[in-house]
Amino acid sequence: MTEYTEVCRLPDIREGELRKVAVRGRDILLARRGDRVYATGVLCPHLRADLSEGTLQGYILTCPLHGSRFDIRDGHVVRWTNLSGTILEYASRAIPPRPLPCFPVRIDGDRVLVGVPWS
């Protein structure tokens, strides 16, 4: 079951901002694009770096540690690491690419609500 929790007000999060929030004891990353807010896991599935310290260009979130890239709209992997060649092949076998978890977001007036399933 998913329960929606208010995490902030829409005017309080700027365009392109990455913001870490806690929802029922779980860290969630918010990213705003236009009138929409996206919610993902805050830790990179590659080596668990804090994605709130990463960068956002368009809808692509880049990890500050190894340059892994994810689409915040659905969490799919755009690039697993900034490594290349044999090193990338080895790294991808050692830690296979995994999508970034995403959570549903509702905007109710100016309230931003994130749906997180019960563990």
N, C-alpha and C positions, 0 to 999 in steps of 0.2 A: 504494500500500500504506500502511496506517495502522499506526503503532506506538504502543503505550501507554507513557507515561512517568509515573512517580510524581512528583507535584508538591508534595504536603504530606500531613499526617495529618488525618483528619476532625476530631478534637478541637481542632486548631490553627486552624481557620477558624470564626469566630463566625457565628451567624445574621445574615443581612443584610449581611455584610461583603463588600466588593469588594477583591480582592487581585490584584495584577499578579505573574505568574510568567513565567519563561523556560523554554520547552520547545524543545530543540534549536535554539537561536538565535532563536526566535520568541516575541514577547511575547504572552501569553494572559491574559485577565481571568477570574478565578474569582469566582463569586457563590454564596453558600450560602442555600438556602431549605429549612428543615426538615432532613430526612436526605439531601437531594439537593444536589449541587454542579453548577453549570452553568459551562461554559467557552465564552467568546466571544473575538472579536478585541478587542484593547485600544484600538484607534484607531477613532474614530467615522468611518463611511464618508462623512459630510457634509464636514467640513473637518479630519479627522484629529486631533481633540482627544483627550486622554488620558481614556478613560472610567473609569479607576480613581479619578479625582477627581470623578466624577459622583455621582448618588444612585440608590438602589434603593428602590422602593416596590412591595411585592408582587413581581411578576415584571417590572416595568417599570423599565428602566434609562434614566436621563435624562442626556444629555450636558451637561457644565458650560459649554460654549461657546455654543451656540445653542438648547439645550433639545430637541434631537432625542431621540425616545424609541423604544426597541426592547424587544421581548419577549425575555428571556434564554432562554426555552425553545426558541425556533426562529429568533430573530433578525429576525422580521418588523418592519417599520416601523410604529409606532403613530402617530407624528407626525414629519414630516421636520424641521421647525424650529419655533421659537416665533414666527416671523414670521407675518403674515397679509395677506390681500387681494392687491393687485397685487405687492407685494414678495415674498410667498410664491410667487406664480405665476412671477415672473421667476427667483427663486432655484431653484425646482424644475426649470425649464428649463435653467438654467445648470449645475446639479449635480443630475441626476435622483435620486430616492430609490433607495437600495440597501439591502438587508438587511444586518444585522450578521452576519459569519461566526460559525458555532457549531461546536464540536468535541465529539465524544462523550466522556462521562465514565463511568468504572467505579469502584465502591467495592469494594475487596477487603479485608475486615476493617475496619481503620481507615485504610487507605491510599487516597488519592485519585489515580487515574490518568487522564490525559488523552490521547486519541488524536489525533495530528497526522499528516496524510499527509506522505510524503516529497515534497519540492519537486522 
